[in-house]
Every structure is written in C-alpha cells, then in structure tokens.
Amino acid sequence: MADKTLVCQDCGKEFVFTEGEQKFYAEKGFENEPKRCPDCRRARKQQKRSFERR
Ligand SMILES: [Zn+2]
C-alpha cells in the first residue's frame, strides 16, 4: 500500500489518503475511500452537531 492522492468532493482540493488511513479503513471494513478532505469532513461533523442541537 502507498499513500494515495484523492480529490475532495466538496472543495475540489487534493488530499492525501495515507497508507495508515487506508489500513485503518481496511480494518474497519470500509470499502469506500474517503470522498472529502479532512477539513471538509471536520466541517460537516460540526454542521451535523449544530443541527442536532436544534
Ligand atoms: Zn474539502
């Protein structure tokens, strides 16, 4: 396995899906690669949290 460069679905920026992350995903049984960069993932999490609080 090697680091992979993916393009974020939300902002279109490239981000690295590292070897370690790929291993983590494989261990968890996730079949899909991440579609968003860490920044967008964090932003979405925060959005969801503030939505749930309502
Ligand atoms: Zn992004």
mmCIF file of the protein (N, C-alpha, C, O) and its ligand, coordinates in Angstrom:
data_MODEL
# 
_entry.id   MODEL 
# 
loop_
_entity.id 
_entity.type 
_entity.pdbx_number_of_molecules 
1 polymer     1 
2 non-polymer 1 
# 
_entity_poly.entity_id                      1 
_entity_poly.type                           'polypeptide(L)' 
_entity_poly.nstd_linkage                   no 
_entity_poly.nstd_monomer                   no 
_entity_poly.pdbx_seq_one_letter_code       MADKTLVCQDCGKEFVFTEGEQKFYAEKGFENEPKRCPDCRRARKQQKRSFERR 
_entity_poly.pdbx_seq_one_letter_code_can   MADKTLVCQDCGKEFVFTEGEQKFYAEKGFENEPKRCPDCRRARKQQKRSFERR 
_entity_poly.pdbx_strand_id                 A 
# 
loop_
_entity_poly_seq.entity_id 
_entity_poly_seq.num 
_entity_poly_seq.mon_id 
_entity_poly_seq.hetero 
1 1  MET n 
1 2  ALA n 
1 3  ASP n 
1 4  LYS n 
1 5  THR n 
1 6  LEU n 
1 7  VAL n 
1 8  CYS n 
1 9  GLN n 
1 10 ASP n 
1 11 CYS n 
1 12 GLY n 
1 13 LYS n 
1 14 GLU n 
1 15 PHE n 
1 16 VAL n 
1 17 PHE n 
1 18 THR n 
1 19 GLU n 
1 20 GLY n 
1 21 GLU n 
1 22 GLN n 
1 23 LYS n 
1 24 PHE n 
1 25 TYR n 
1 26 ALA n 
1 27 GLU n 
1 28 LYS n 
1 29 GLY n 
1 30 PHE n 
1 31 GLU n 
1 32 ASN n 
1 33 GLU n 
1 34 PRO n 
1 35 LYS n 
1 36 ARG n 
1 37 CYS n 
1 38 PRO n 
1 39 ASP n 
1 40 CYS n 
1 41 ARG n 
1 42 ARG n 
1 43 ALA n 
1 44 ARG n 
1 45 LYS n 
1 46 GLN n 
1 47 GLN n 
1 48 LYS n 
1 49 ARG n 
1 50 SER n 
1 51 PHE n 
1 52 GLU n 
1 53 ARG n 
1 54 ARG n 
# 
loop_
_struct_asym.id 
_struct_asym.entity_id 
A 1 
B 2 
# 
loop_
_chem_comp.id 
_chem_comp.type 
_chem_comp.mon_nstd_flag 
ALA 'L-peptide linking' y 
ARG 'L-peptide linking' y 
ASN 'L-peptide linking' y 
ASP 'L-peptide linking' y 
CYS 'L-peptide linking' y 
GLN 'L-peptide linking' y 
GLU 'L-peptide linking' y 
GLY 'peptide linking'   y 
LEU 'L-peptide linking' y 
LYS 'L-peptide linking' y 
MET 'L-peptide linking' y 
PHE 'L-peptide linking' y 
PRO 'L-peptide linking' y 
SER 'L-peptide linking' y 
THR 'L-peptide linking' y 
TYR 'L-peptide linking' y 
VAL 'L-peptide linking' y 
ZN  non-polymer         . 
# 
_pdbx_entity_nonpoly.entity_id   2 
_pdbx_entity_nonpoly.name        ? 
_pdbx_entity_nonpoly.comp_id     ZN 
# 
_pdbx_nonpoly_scheme.asym_id         B 
_pdbx_nonpoly_scheme.entity_id       2 
_pdbx_nonpoly_scheme.mon_id          ZN 
_pdbx_nonpoly_scheme.ndb_seq_num     1 
_pdbx_nonpoly_scheme.pdb_seq_num     101 
_pdbx_nonpoly_scheme.auth_seq_num    101 
_pdbx_nonpoly_scheme.pdb_mon_id      ZN 
_pdbx_nonpoly_scheme.auth_mon_id     ZN 
_pdbx_nonpoly_scheme.pdb_strand_id   A 
_pdbx_nonpoly_scheme.pdb_ins_code    . 
# 
loop_
_atom_site.group_PDB 
_atom_site.id 
_atom_site.type_symbol 
_atom_site.label_atom_id 
_atom_site.label_alt_id 
_atom_site.label_comp_id 
_atom_site.label_asym_id 
_atom_site.label_entity_id 
_atom_site.label_seq_id 
_atom_site.pdbx_PDB_ins_code 
_atom_site.Cartn_x 
_atom_site.Cartn_y 
_atom_site.Cartn_z 
_atom_site.occupancy 
_atom_site.B_iso_or_equiv 
_atom_site.pdbx_formal_charge 
_atom_site.auth_seq_id 
_atom_site.auth_comp_id 
_atom_site.auth_asym_id 
_atom_site.auth_atom_id 
_atom_site.pdbx_PDB_model_num 
ATOM   1   N  N  . MET A 1 1  ? 0.844   -1.214 0.000  1.00 0.00 ? 1   MET A N  1 
ATOM   2   C  CA . MET A 1 1  ? 0.000   0.000  0.000  1.00 0.00 ? 1   MET A CA 1 
ATOM   3   C  C  . MET A 1 1  ? 0.867   1.247  0.000  1.00 0.00 ? 1   MET A C  1 
ATOM   4   O  O  . MET A 1 1  ? 1.955   1.274  0.576  1.00 0.00 ? 1   MET A O  1 
ATOM   5   N  N  . ALA A 1 2  ? 0.369   2.253  -0.645 1.00 0.00 ? 2   ALA A N  1 
ATOM   6   C  CA . ALA A 1 2  ? 1.103   3.510  -0.670 1.00 0.00 ? 2   ALA A CA 1 
ATOM   7   C  C  . ALA A 1 2  ? 0.129   4.660  -0.473 1.00 0.00 ? 2   ALA A C  1 
ATOM   8   O  O  . ALA A 1 2  ? -1.081  4.493  -0.624 1.00 0.00 ? 2   ALA A O  1 
ATOM   9   N  N  . ASP A 1 3  ? 0.659   5.823  -0.137 1.00 0.00 ? 3   ASP A N  1 
ATOM   10  C  CA . ASP A 1 3  ? -0.209  6.990  0.004  1.00 0.00 ? 3   ASP A CA 1 
ATOM   11  C  C  . ASP A 1 3  ? -0.918  7.258  -1.319 1.00 0.00 ? 3   ASP A C  1 
ATOM   12  O  O  . ASP A 1 3  ? -0.364  7.061  -2.400 1.00 0.00 ? 3   ASP A O  1 
ATOM   13  N  N  . LYS A 1 4  ? -2.149  7.710  -1.196 1.00 0.00 ? 4   LYS A N  1 
ATOM   14  C  CA . LYS A 1 4  ? -2.938  7.968  -2.396 1.00 0.00 ? 4   LYS A CA 1 
ATOM   15  C  C  . LYS A 1 4  ? -3.382  9.412  -2.369 1.00 0.00 ? 4   LYS A C  1 
ATOM   16  O  O  . LYS A 1 4  ? -3.708  9.947  -1.310 1.00 0.00 ? 4   LYS A O  1 
ATOM   17  N  N  . THR A 1 5  ? -3.398  10.041 -3.517 1.00 0.00 ? 5   THR A N  1 
ATOM   18  C  CA . THR A 1 5  ? -3.915  11.397 -3.583 1.00 0.00 ? 5   THR A CA 1 
ATOM   19  C  C  . THR A 1 5  ? -5.338  11.350 -4.129 1.00 0.00 ? 5   THR A C  1 
ATOM   20  O  O  . THR A 1 5  ? -5.576  10.855 -5.231 1.00 0.00 ? 5   THR A O  1 
ATOM   21  N  N  . LEU A 1 6  ? -6.266  11.865 -3.356 1.00 0.00 ? 6   LEU A N  1 
ATOM   22  C  CA . LEU A 1 6  ? -7.665  11.888 -3.770 1.00 0.00 ? 6   LEU A CA 1 
ATOM   23  C  C  . LEU A 1 6  ? -8.127  13.330 -3.903 1.00 0.00 ? 6   LEU A C  1 
ATOM   24  O  O  . LEU A 1 6  ? -7.517  14.247 -3.354 1.00 0.00 ? 6   LEU A O  1 
ATOM   25  N  N  . VAL A 1 7  ? -9.209  13.512 -4.637 1.00 0.00 ? 7   VAL A N  1 
ATOM   26  C  CA . VAL A 1 7  ? -9.748  14.855 -4.802 1.00 0.00 ? 7   VAL A CA 1 
ATOM   27  C  C  . VAL A 1 7  ? -11.021 14.972 -3.976 1.00 0.00 ? 7   VAL A C  1 
ATOM   28  O  O  . VAL A 1 7  ? -11.913 14.127 -4.059 1.00 0.00 ? 7   VAL A O  1 
ATOM   29  N  N  . CYS A 1 8  ? -11.092 16.019 -3.188 1.00 0.00 ? 8   CYS A N  1 
ATOM   30  C  CA . CYS A 1 8  ? -12.240 16.224 -2.318 1.00 0.00 ? 8   CYS A CA 1 
ATOM   31  C  C  . CYS A 1 8  ? -13.494 16.546 -3.129 1.00 0.00 ? 8   CYS A C  1 
ATOM   32  O  O  . CYS A 1 8  ? -13.479 17.376 -4.038 1.00 0.00 ? 8   CYS A O  1 
ATOM   33  N  N  . GLN A 1 9  ? -14.554 15.875 -2.774 1.00 0.00 ? 9   GLN A N  1 
ATOM   34  C  CA . GLN A 1 9  ? -15.817 16.045 -3.485 1.00 0.00 ? 9   GLN A CA 1 
ATOM   35  C  C  . GLN A 1 9  ? -16.430 17.415 -3.191 1.00 0.00 ? 9   GLN A C  1 
ATOM   36  O  O  . GLN A 1 9  ? -17.144 17.972 -4.025 1.00 0.00 ? 9   GLN A O  1 
ATOM   37  N  N  . ASP A 1 10 ? -16.156 17.945 -2.027 1.00 0.00 ? 10  ASP A N  1 
ATOM   38  C  CA . ASP A 1 10 ? -16.774 19.206 -1.623 1.00 0.00 ? 10  ASP A CA 1 
ATOM   39  C  C  . ASP A 1 10 ? -16.030 20.430 -2.136 1.00 0.00 ? 10  ASP A C  1 
ATOM   40  O  O  . ASP A 1 10 ? -16.633 21.311 -2.749 1.00 0.00 ? 10  ASP A O  1 
ATOM   41  N  N  . CYS A 1 11 ? -14.721 20.492 -1.890 1.00 0.00 ? 11  CYS A N  1 
ATOM   42  C  CA . CYS A 1 11 ? -13.987 21.707 -2.241 1.00 0.00 ? 11  CYS A CA 1 
ATOM   43  C  C  . CYS A 1 11 ? -13.077 21.508 -3.453 1.00 0.00 ? 11  CYS A C  1 
ATOM   44  O  O  . CYS A 1 11 ? -12.498 22.474 -3.950 1.00 0.00 ? 11  CYS A O  1 
ATOM   45  N  N  . GLY A 1 12 ? -12.944 20.267 -3.938 1.00 0.00 ? 12  GLY A N  1 
ATOM   46  C  CA . GLY A 1 12 ? -12.152 20.021 -5.127 1.00 0.00 ? 12  GLY A CA 1 
ATOM   47  C  C  . GLY A 1 12 ? -10.652 20.047 -4.902 1.00 0.00 ? 12  GLY A C  1 
ATOM   48  O  O  . GLY A 1 12 ? -9.869  19.980 -5.849 1.00 0.00 ? 12  GLY A O  1 
ATOM   49  N  N  . LYS A 1 13 ? -10.259 20.144 -3.643 1.00 0.00 ? 13  LYS A N  1 
ATOM   50  C  CA . LYS A 1 13 ? -8.839  20.159 -3.328 1.00 0.00 ? 13  LYS A CA 1 
ATOM   51  C  C  . LYS A 1 13 ? -8.319  18.741 -3.237 1.00 0.00 ? 13  LYS A C  1 
ATOM   52  O  O  . LYS A 1 13 ? -9.049  17.810 -2.897 1.00 0.00 ? 13  LYS A O  1 
ATOM   53  N  N  . GLU A 1 14 ? -7.030  18.594 -3.549 1.00 0.00 ? 14  GLU A N  1 
ATOM   54  C  CA . GLU A 1 14 ? -6.422  17.283 -3.399 1.00 0.00 ? 14  GLU A CA 1 
ATOM   55  C  C  . GLU A 1 14 ? -6.008  17.071 -1.955 1.00 0.00 ? 14  GLU A C  1 
ATOM   56  O  O  . GLU A 1 14 ? -5.563  17.997 -1.278 1.00 0.00 ? 14  GLU A O  1 
ATOM   57  N  N  . PHE A 1 15 ? -6.162  15.841 -1.496 1.00 0.00 ? 15  PHE A N  1 
ATOM   58  C  CA . PHE A 1 15 ? -5.699  15.498 -0.159 1.00 0.00 ? 15  PHE A CA 1 
ATOM   59  C  C  . PHE A 1 15 ? -5.123  14.095 -0.192 1.00 0.00 ? 15  PHE A C  1 
ATOM   60  O  O  . PHE A 1 15 ? -5.403  13.311 -1.099 1.00 0.00 ? 15  PHE A O  1 
ATOM   61  N  N  . VAL A 1 16 ? -4.322  13.794 0.802  1.00 0.00 ? 16  VAL A N  1 
ATOM   62  C  CA . VAL A 1 16 ? -3.626  12.507 0.808  1.00 0.00 ? 16  VAL A CA 1 
ATOM   63  C  C  . VAL A 1 16 ? -4.367  11.515 1.694  1.00 0.00 ? 16  VAL A C  1 
ATOM   64  O  O  . VAL A 1 16 ? -4.665  11.785 2.857  1.00 0.00 ? 16  VAL A O  1 
ATOM   65  N  N  . PHE A 1 17 ? -4.648  10.377 1.115  1.00 0.00 ? 17  PHE A N  1 
ATOM   66  C  CA . PHE A 1 17 ? -5.203  9.257  1.851  1.00 0.00 ? 17  PHE A CA 1 
ATOM   67  C  C  . PHE A 1 17 ? -4.001  8.383  2.189  1.00 0.00 ? 17  PHE A C  1 
ATOM   68  O  O  . PHE A 1 17 ? -3.533  7.603  1.360  1.00 0.00 ? 17  PHE A O  1 
ATOM   69  N  N  . THR A 1 18 ? -3.519  8.520  3.388  1.00 0.00 ? 18  THR A N  1 
ATOM   70  C  CA . THR A 1 18 ? -2.237  7.909  3.734  1.00 0.00 ? 18  THR A CA 1 
ATOM   71  C  C  . THR A 1 18 ? -2.348  6.396  3.877  1.00 0.00 ? 18  THR A C  1 
ATOM   72  O  O  . THR A 1 18 ? -3.430  5.828  4.031  1.00 0.00 ? 18  THR A O  1 
ATOM   73  N  N  . GLU A 1 19 ? -1.194  5.783  3.820  1.00 0.00 ? 19  GLU A N  1 
ATOM   74  C  CA . GLU A 1 19 ? -1.109  4.339  3.990  1.00 0.00 ? 19  GLU A CA 1 
ATOM   75  C  C  . GLU A 1 19 ? -1.755  3.931  5.308  1.00 0.00 ? 19  GLU A C  1 
ATOM   76  O  O  . GLU A 1 19 ? -2.495  2.949  5.367  1.00 0.00 ? 19  GLU A O  1 
ATOM   77  N  N  . GLY A 1 20 ? -1.474  4.683  6.358  1.00 0.00 ? 20  GLY A N  1 
ATOM   78  C  CA . GLY A 1 20 ? -2.028  4.372  7.674  1.00 0.00 ? 20  GLY A CA 1 
ATOM   79  C  C  . GLY A 1 20 ? -3.552  4.458  7.674  1.00 0.00 ? 20  GLY A C  1 
ATOM   80  O  O  . GLY A 1 20 ? -4.230  3.621  8.269  1.00 0.00 ? 20  GLY A O  1 
ATOM   81  N  N  . GLU A 1 21 ? -4.077  5.470  7.006  1.00 0.00 ? 21  GLU A N  1 
ATOM   82  C  CA . GLU A 1 21 ? -5.531  5.635  6.936  1.00 0.00 ? 21  GLU A CA 1 
ATOM   83  C  C  . GLU A 1 21 ? -6.163  4.509  6.114  1.00 0.00 ? 21  GLU A C  1 
ATOM   84  O  O  . GLU A 1 21 ? -7.242  4.016  6.440  1.00 0.00 ? 21  GLU A O  1 
ATOM   85  N  N  . GLN A 1 22 ? -5.488  4.122  5.068  1.00 0.00 ? 22  GLN A N  1 
ATOM   86  C  CA . GLN A 1 22 ? -6.010  3.027  4.246  1.00 0.00 ? 22  GLN A CA 1 
ATOM   87  C  C  . GLN A 1 22 ? -6.098  1.747  5.055  1.00 0.00 ? 22  GLN A C  1 
ATOM   88  O  O  . GLN A 1 22 ? -7.052  0.978  4.937  1.00 0.00 ? 22  GLN A O  1 
ATOM   89  N  N  . LYS A 1 23 ? -5.088  1.539  5.874  1.00 0.00 ? 23  LYS A N  1 
ATOM   90  C  CA . LYS A 1 23 ? -5.070  0.368  6.750  1.00 0.00 ? 23  LYS A CA 1 
ATOM   91  C  C  . LYS A 1 23 ? -6.229  0.441  7.737  1.00 0.00 ? 23  LYS A C  1 
ATOM   92  O  O  . LYS A 1 23 ? -6.935  -0.542 7.963  1.00 0.00 ? 23  LYS A O  1 
ATOM   93  N  N  . PHE A 1 24 ? -6.411  1.618  8.316  1.00 0.00 ? 24  PHE A N  1 
ATOM   94  C  CA . PHE A 1 24 ? -7.499  1.838  9.267  1.00 0.00 ? 24  PHE A CA 1 
ATOM   95  C  C  . PHE A 1 24 ? -8.845  1.548  8.604  1.00 0.00 ? 24  PHE A C  1 
ATOM   96  O  O  . PHE A 1 24 ? -9.702  0.888  9.192  1.00 0.00 ? 24  PHE A O  1 
ATOM   97  N  N  . TYR A 1 25 ? -9.023  2.034  7.405  1.00 0.00 ? 25  TYR A N  1 
ATOM   98  C  CA . TYR A 1 25 ? -10.276 1.802  6.682  1.00 0.00 ? 25  TYR A CA 1 
ATOM   99  C  C  . TYR A 1 25 ? -10.474 0.314  6.415  1.00 0.00 ? 25  TYR A C  1 
ATOM   100 O  O  . TYR A 1 25 ? -11.576 -0.212 6.572  1.00 0.00 ? 25  TYR A O  1 
ATOM   101 N  N  . ALA A 1 26 ? -9.407  -0.352 6.013  1.00 0.00 ? 26  ALA A N  1 
ATOM   102 C  CA . ALA A 1 26 ? -9.497  -1.782 5.709  1.00 0.00 ? 26  ALA A CA 1 
ATOM   103 C  C  . ALA A 1 26 ? -9.849  -2.569 6.968  1.00 0.00 ? 26  ALA A C  1 
ATOM   104 O  O  . ALA A 1 26 ? -10.645 -3.507 6.923  1.00 0.00 ? 26  ALA A O  1 
ATOM   105 N  N  . GLU A 1 27 ? -9.248  -2.176 8.089  1.00 0.00 ? 27  GLU A N  1 
ATOM   106 C  CA . GLU A 1 27 ? -9.519  -2.873 9.343  1.00 0.00 ? 27  GLU A CA 1 
ATOM   107 C  C  . GLU A 1 27 ? -10.968 -2.694 9.771  1.00 0.00 ? 27  GLU A C  1 
ATOM   108 O  O  . GLU A 1 27 ? -11.580 -3.602 10.333 1.00 0.00 ? 27  GLU A O  1 
ATOM   109 N  N  . LYS A 1 28 ? -11.502 -1.519 9.497  1.00 0.00 ? 28  LYS A N  1 
ATOM   110 C  CA . LYS A 1 28 ? -12.893 -1.232 9.863  1.00 0.00 ? 28  LYS A CA 1 
ATOM   111 C  C  . LYS A 1 28 ? -13.879 -1.843 8.864  1.00 0.00 ? 28  LYS A C  1 
ATOM   112 O  O  . LYS A 1 28 ? -15.087 -1.865 9.098  1.00 0.00 ? 28  LYS A O  1 
ATOM   113 N  N  . GLY A 1 29 ? -13.344 -2.331 7.760  1.00 0.00 ? 29  GLY A N  1 
ATOM   114 C  CA . GLY A 1 29 ? -14.197 -2.943 6.758  1.00 0.00 ? 29  GLY A CA 1 
ATOM   115 C  C  . GLY A 1 29 ? -14.869 -1.933 5.838  1.00 0.00 ? 29  GLY A C  1 
ATOM   116 O  O  . GLY A 1 29 ? -15.835 -2.259 5.149  1.00 0.00 ? 29  GLY A O  1 
ATOM   117 N  N  . PHE A 1 30 ? -14.349 -0.696 5.830  1.00 0.00 ? 30  PHE A N  1 
ATOM   118 C  CA . PHE A 1 30 ? -14.911 0.302  4.917  1.00 0.00 ? 30  PHE A CA 1 
ATOM   119 C  C  . PHE A 1 30 ? -14.444 0.000  3.501  1.00 0.00 ? 30  PHE A C  1 
ATOM   120 O  O  . PHE A 1 30 ? -13.247 -0.152 3.257  1.00 0.00 ? 30  PHE A O  1 
ATOM   121 N  N  . GLU A 1 31 ? -15.369 -0.085 2.585  1.00 0.00 ? 31  GLU A N  1 
ATOM   122 C  CA . GLU A 1 31 ? -14.985 -0.402 1.213  1.00 0.00 ? 31  GLU A CA 1 
ATOM   123 C  C  . GLU A 1 31 ? -14.746 0.849  0.387  1.00 0.00 ? 31  GLU A C  1 
ATOM   124 O  O  . GLU A 1 31 ? -14.070 0.808  -0.641 1.00 0.00 ? 31  GLU A O  1 
ATOM   125 N  N  . ASN A 1 32 ? -15.301 1.951  0.842  1.00 0.00 ? 32  ASN A N  1 
ATOM   126 C  CA . ASN A 1 32 ? -15.162 3.185  0.064  1.00 0.00 ? 32  ASN A CA 1 
ATOM   127 C  C  . ASN A 1 32 ? -14.022 4.050  0.569  1.00 0.00 ? 32  ASN A C  1 
ATOM   128 O  O  . ASN A 1 32 ? -13.733 4.102  1.765  1.00 0.00 ? 32  ASN A O  1 
ATOM   129 N  N  . GLU A 1 33 ? -13.387 4.723  -0.371 1.00 0.00 ? 33  GLU A N  1 
ATOM   130 C  CA . GLU A 1 33 ? -12.356 5.673  0.015  1.00 0.00 ? 33  GLU A CA 1 
ATOM   131 C  C  . GLU A 1 33 ? -13.036 6.951  0.473  1.00 0.00 ? 33  GLU A C  1 
ATOM   132 O  O  . GLU A 1 33 ? -14.167 7.235  0.078  1.00 0.00 ? 33  GLU A O  1 
ATOM   133 N  N  . PRO A 1 34 ? -12.345 7.722  1.307  1.00 0.00 ? 34  PRO A N  1 
ATOM   134 C  CA . PRO A 1 34 ? -12.954 8.980  1.745  1.00 0.00 ? 34  PRO A CA 1 
ATOM   135 C  C  . PRO A 1 34 ? -13.204 9.903  0.559  1.00 0.00 ? 34  PRO A C  1 
ATOM   136 O  O  . PRO A 1 34 ? -12.384 9.980  -0.356 1.00 0.00 ? 34  PRO A O  1 
ATOM   137 N  N  . LYS A 1 35 ? -14.321 10.596 0.574  1.00 0.00 ? 35  LYS A N  1 
ATOM   138 C  CA . LYS A 1 35 ? -14.667 11.463 -0.551 1.00 0.00 ? 35  LYS A CA 1 
ATOM   139 C  C  . LYS A 1 35 ? -14.336 12.910 -0.265 1.00 0.00 ? 35  LYS A C  1 
ATOM   140 O  O  . LYS A 1 35 ? -14.374 13.762 -1.153 1.00 0.00 ? 35  LYS A O  1 
ATOM   141 N  N  . ARG A 1 36 ? -14.011 13.175 0.984  1.00 0.00 ? 36  ARG A N  1 
ATOM   142 C  CA . ARG A 1 36 ? -13.757 14.566 1.359  1.00 0.00 ? 36  ARG A CA 1 
ATOM   143 C  C  . ARG A 1 36 ? -12.435 14.704 2.093  1.00 0.00 ? 36  ARG A C  1 
ATOM   144 O  O  . ARG A 1 36 ? -11.960 13.770 2.740  1.00 0.00 ? 36  ARG A O  1 
ATOM   145 N  N  . CYS A 1 37 ? -11.856 15.883 1.978  1.00 0.00 ? 37  CYS A N  1 
ATOM   146 C  CA . CYS A 1 37 ? -10.612 16.152 2.672  1.00 0.00 ? 37  CYS A CA 1 
ATOM   147 C  C  . CYS A 1 37 ? -10.893 16.301 4.167  1.00 0.00 ? 37  CYS A C  1 
ATOM   148 O  O  . CYS A 1 37 ? -12.036 16.530 4.564  1.00 0.00 ? 37  CYS A O  1 
ATOM   149 N  N  . PRO A 1 38 ? -9.866  16.172 4.987  1.00 0.00 ? 38  PRO A N  1 
ATOM   150 C  CA . PRO A 1 38 ? -10.078 16.269 6.442  1.00 0.00 ? 38  PRO A CA 1 
ATOM   151 C  C  . PRO A 1 38 ? -10.771 17.560 6.856  1.00 0.00 ? 38  PRO A C  1 
ATOM   152 O  O  . PRO A 1 38 ? -11.582 17.546 7.782  1.00 0.00 ? 38  PRO A O  1 
ATOM   153 N  N  . ASP A 1 39 ? -10.477 18.665 6.200  1.00 0.00 ? 39  ASP A N  1 
ATOM   154 C  CA . ASP A 1 39 ? -11.114 19.946 6.540  1.00 0.00 ? 39  ASP A CA 1 
ATOM   155 C  C  . ASP A 1 39 ? -12.617 19.875 6.339  1.00 0.00 ? 39  ASP A C  1 
ATOM   156 O  O  . ASP A 1 39 ? -13.386 20.292 7.204  1.00 0.00 ? 39  ASP A O  1 
ATOM   157 N  N  . CYS A 1 40 ? -13.034 19.346 5.196  1.00 0.00 ? 40  CYS A N  1 
ATOM   158 C  CA . CYS A 1 40 ? -14.463 19.269 4.893  1.00 0.00 ? 40  CYS A CA 1 
ATOM   159 C  C  . CYS A 1 40 ? -15.146 18.253 5.790  1.00 0.00 ? 40  CYS A C  1 
ATOM   160 O  O  . CYS A 1 40 ? -16.293 18.440 6.197  1.00 0.00 ? 40  CYS A O  1 
ATOM   161 N  N  . ARG A 1 41 ? -14.439 17.181 6.093  1.00 0.00 ? 41  ARG A N  1 
ATOM   162 C  CA . ARG A 1 41 ? -15.022 16.177 6.985  1.00 0.00 ? 41  ARG A CA 1 
ATOM   163 C  C  . ARG A 1 41 ? -15.299 16.798 8.342  1.00 0.00 ? 41  ARG A C  1 
ATOM   164 O  O  . ARG A 1 41 ? -16.354 16.581 8.937  1.00 0.00 ? 41  ARG A O  1 
ATOM   165 N  N  . ARG A 1 42 ? -14.335 17.573 8.824  1.00 0.00 ? 42  ARG A N  1 
ATOM   166 C  CA . ARG A 1 42 ? -14.489 18.221 10.126 1.00 0.00 ? 42  ARG A CA 1 
ATOM   167 C  C  . ARG A 1 42 ? -15.640 19.229 10.073 1.00 0.00 ? 42  ARG A C  1 
ATOM   168 O  O  . ARG A 1 42 ? -16.453 19.312 10.994 1.00 0.00 ? 42  ARG A O  1 
ATOM   169 N  N  . ALA A 1 43 ? -15.691 19.981 8.996  1.00 0.00 ? 43  ALA A N  1 
ATOM   170 C  CA . ALA A 1 43 ? -16.743 20.994 8.847  1.00 0.00 ? 43  ALA A CA 1 
ATOM   171 C  C  . ALA A 1 43 ? -18.110 20.336 8.842  1.00 0.00 ? 43  ALA A C  1 
ATOM   172 O  O  . ALA A 1 43 ? -19.050 20.839 9.458  1.00 0.00 ? 43  ALA A O  1 
ATOM   173 N  N  . ARG A 1 44 ? -18.222 19.219 8.153  1.00 0.00 ? 44  ARG A N  1 
ATOM   174 C  CA . ARG A 1 44 ? -19.510 18.522 8.093  1.00 0.00 ? 44  ARG A CA 1 
ATOM   175 C  C  . ARG A 1 44 ? -19.911 17.975 9.450  1.00 0.00 ? 44  ARG A C  1 
ATOM   176 O  O  . ARG A 1 44 ? -21.084 18.006 9.822  1.00 0.00 ? 44  ARG A O  1 
ATOM   177 N  N  . LYS A 1 45 ? -18.931 17.474 10.184 1.00 0.00 ? 45  LYS A N  1 
ATOM   178 C  CA . LYS A 1 45 ? -19.218 16.949 11.522 1.00 0.00 ? 45  LYS A CA 1 
ATOM   179 C  C  . LYS A 1 45 ? -19.765 18.056 12.396 1.00 0.00 ? 45  LYS A C  1 
ATOM   180 O  O  . LYS A 1 45 ? -20.738 17.863 13.125 1.00 0.00 ? 45  LYS A O  1 
ATOM   181 N  N  . GLN A 1 46 ? -19.135 19.220 12.321 1.00 0.00 ? 46  GLN A N  1 
ATOM   182 C  CA . GLN A 1 46 ? -19.569 20.346 13.153 1.00 0.00 ? 46  GLN A CA 1 
ATOM   183 C  C  . GLN A 1 46 ? -20.958 20.801 12.752 1.00 0.00 ? 46  GLN A C  1 
ATOM   184 O  O  . GLN A 1 46 ? -21.784 21.134 13.602 1.00 0.00 ? 46  GLN A O  1 
ATOM   185 N  N  . GLN A 1 47 ? -21.210 20.814 11.449 1.00 0.00 ? 47  GLN A N  1 
ATOM   186 C  CA . GLN A 1 47 ? -22.536 21.196 10.960 1.00 0.00 ? 47  GLN A CA 1 
ATOM   187 C  C  . GLN A 1 47 ? -23.597 20.262 11.509 1.00 0.00 ? 47  GLN A C  1 
ATOM   188 O  O  . GLN A 1 47 ? -24.657 20.693 11.962 1.00 0.00 ? 47  GLN A O  1 
ATOM   189 N  N  . LYS A 1 48 ? -23.292 18.983 11.460 1.00 0.00 ? 48  LYS A N  1 
ATOM   190 C  CA . LYS A 1 48 ? -24.245 17.971 11.894 1.00 0.00 ? 48  LYS A CA 1 
ATOM   191 C  C  . LYS A 1 48 ? -24.515 18.159 13.383 1.00 0.00 ? 48  LYS A C  1 
ATOM   192 O  O  . LYS A 1 48 ? -25.656 18.068 13.836 1.00 0.00 ? 48  LYS A O  1 
ATOM   193 N  N  . ARG A 1 49 ? -23.447 18.422 14.137 1.00 0.00 ? 49  ARG A N  1 
ATOM   194 C  CA . ARG A 1 49 ? -23.600 18.571 15.575 1.00 0.00 ? 49  ARG A CA 1 
ATOM   195 C  C  . ARG A 1 49 ? -24.502 19.763 15.897 1.00 0.00 ? 49  ARG A C  1 
ATOM   196 O  O  . ARG A 1 49 ? -25.367 19.682 16.770 1.00 0.00 ? 49  ARG A O  1 
ATOM   197 N  N  . SER A 1 50 ? -24.290 20.856 15.192 1.00 0.00 ? 50  SER A N  1 
ATOM   198 C  CA . SER A 1 50 ? -25.099 22.044 15.497 1.00 0.00 ? 50  SER A CA 1 
ATOM   199 C  C  . SER A 1 50 ? -26.544 21.844 15.026 1.00 0.00 ? 50  SER A C  1 
ATOM   200 O  O  . SER A 1 50 ? -27.474 22.439 15.569 1.00 0.00 ? 50  SER A O  1 
ATOM   201 N  N  . PHE A 1 51 ? -26.713 20.998 14.007 1.00 0.00 ? 51  PHE A N  1 
ATOM   202 C  CA . PHE A 1 51 ? -28.050 20.694 13.520 1.00 0.00 ? 51  PHE A CA 1 
ATOM   203 C  C  . PHE A 1 51 ? -28.814 19.860 14.550 1.00 0.00 ? 51  PHE A C  1 
ATOM   204 O  O  . PHE A 1 51 ? -30.000 20.075 14.801 1.00 0.00 ? 51  PHE A O  1 
ATOM   205 N  N  . GLU A 1 52 ? -28.091 18.899 15.137 1.00 0.00 ? 52  GLU A N  1 
ATOM   206 C  CA . GLU A 1 52 ? -28.733 18.004 16.104 1.00 0.00 ? 52  GLU A CA 1 
ATOM   207 C  C  . GLU A 1 52 ? -29.116 18.739 17.375 1.00 0.00 ? 52  GLU A C  1 
ATOM   208 O  O  . GLU A 1 52 ? -30.053 18.354 18.075 1.00 0.00 ? 52  GLU A O  1 
ATOM   209 N  N  . ARG A 1 53 ? -28.381 19.798 17.659 1.00 0.00 ? 53  ARG A N  1 
ATOM   210 C  CA . ARG A 1 53 ? -28.626 20.521 18.902 1.00 0.00 ? 53  ARG A CA 1 
ATOM   211 C  C  . ARG A 1 53 ? -29.951 21.279 18.834 1.00 0.00 ? 53  ARG A C  1 
ATOM   212 O  O  . ARG A 1 53 ? -30.563 21.578 19.859 1.00 0.00 ? 53  ARG A O  1 
ATOM   213 N  N  . ARG A 1 54 ? -30.384 21.582 17.610 1.00 0.00 ? 54  ARG A N  1 
ATOM   214 C  CA . ARG A 1 54 ? -31.569 22.396 17.443 1.00 0.00 ? 54  ARG A CA 1 
ATOM   215 C  C  . ARG A 1 54 ? -32.843 21.740 18.001 1.00 0.00 ? 54  ARG A C  1 
ATOM   216 O  O  . ARG A 1 54 ? -33.923 22.326 17.924 1.00 0.00 ? 54  ARG A O  1 
HETATM 217 ZN ZN . ZN  B 2 .  ? -12.523 19.534 1.009  1.00 0.00 2 101 ZN  A ZN 1 
# 
